[in-house]
Amino acid sequence: MKQIIVVNLSLRLPNGKLAAQVAHASVASLLITEPEILSQWLEIGMPKIALKANDDSELLGLHERAEEAGIPSQLIRDAGKTVVTFGTITCLGLGPAKVKEIDAVTKELKLL
């Protein structure tokens, strides 16, 4: 089990903004995870990995593939109050899910 957060690199977010968006993606995705999967993930220490996407179109494609695979998936769109405009896609939260399932969707991505 693991969770993956994919960051939109094209935005070049400041570190503090990036950290907040990653946290939003993690929480949003886990909130829609089935209780049994969530319990298993919590028991093994909540493993998560941050990966990078080139732009929002790549995040949209990953989101679609994750949903087709039955993996909890949440796109994070910014509120537009600070660095980027309202609705900008900053991150994608995936899982927690089984490693094999989530890796099938994200295997081409590089570590953040």
N, C-alpha and C positions, 0 to 999 in steps of 0.2 A: 504494500500500500504506500502511496505517496500522493502529494499534491504538487501541482506545477503552476507557477505563475509566469505568464509570458508578458514581457514588457515591450511597448511600442518605442523602439529606438529612434524613430524619425523625429520624435518630439524633443529629444535632448533635455529631459526634465532635470531641474536641480535635484540634488540628492534628497533633500527633505521632502519635496513634492513626490519624488519617485517612491520613497519609503512609504508615504501615506497611501499612494495608489496601489502599491503591492499589498499593503495591509487590507485595503478595501476588497481587492480581488480574492485574497485568501478567505476572509470572513464571508463574503457574498457566496462564494462557491461552497464552502462547508455548510452554510445554512440550508442549502437545497440537497444535501447529501442524505441518503437513507441512513436511519439511525444505526443499523447494524454495521454498515461500512464505517460510519463515523466513529463508533466505539472501537472498532479494530484499529483504526488509524491513531486514535488517541492513546490506546494501549501500547503502541510501538514507538511512541515519542513524537508523533506529528511530523514525519519527514516531509520536507518540501524542497523544491528546486526552483530557482529563477532562471528563466531562459529568455532569449531575445528574438523579437520579430522585427522585420524591416519597416513595417508600416501597418496602418489600420486594415488594409485589404488582406494582409496575411493573417491578422488576428481574426477577421471575419471568417476566413476560410477554415481556420483551426476551430473556431467556435462551431461552425456547421458540422465539421467532421466529428467533433467530440459529441455533439448532440445526436448525430446518427449512430454513434457507438454506445450511447447510453451513459456517457460520462457527465457528471455534474459540471456545468460550464456557465460562467457568468462574465459577460463583457462589462468593463467598467468605463462609464462615460462621465467625464468630469462635469462638475457643477458650474465651472466657468468663473469662479470668484477670484482666482489668482493668476496663474501662469498661462493657461490655455483657455480657449473659448468653450462655451457651453456645448456639451455633447461630444467633445473630442474623446475618441477611444484611446485610453491610456494603457490598459492592461486587460488580460484575460486570465481568470482563475479557472483551473481545471482540477477536478477531483476534490477530495481524495477518491482514489480508485486503485484497482489492482495495477501493479507495475506493468504487466504485459499489455493491459488494455490502454493505459495512458501513454506508454511508450510507442504504441502503434500510431498514435496521433501526432506525437511530438518528436519522433526519432531524428528528424532532419535538422532540428533547431540546435543552436549553440548556447552554452552557458552564458549567463549575463556577466 
